[in-house]
């Protein structure tokens, strides 16, 4: 398994600049397929790591969750994409909730 972190948006931008007008469609598609494979592998590794977390782990385990990186408390919701757990009061489920509570974070991926 790869231990490389997923590429950042800056790296992705640099990746795109590596192509010239002389690049063939085949070269471009091959490069994107390779990047897609790395991204999929990184997602699988993140999911695997998150699925090993125990939501009800003892305090001594120092297991953290969510965008806030704190321990489990209150209502927790599991993301279907990354399989991590999030505190209900840290994520926004709807536009109305975001407007009511500006402290909530809108995640860029689907959280049920």
Number of C-alpha atoms within 10 A of each C-alpha: 7 9 8 9 13 16 14 9 9 9 11 12 11 11 14 13 9 9 13 9 5 7 10 11 9 9 12 15 11 12 15 14 12 12 16 12 12 17 15 13 18 19 17 15 17 16 17 14 13 16 15 10 16 14 16 11 13 11 10 6 11 10 16 19 21 19 14 11 11 13 18 20 12 8 10 18 16 19 17 13 14 19 19 24 23 24 20 16 15 17 21 20 17 10 10 9 13 15 11 11 14 10 12 16 15 16 13 6 10 12 19 9
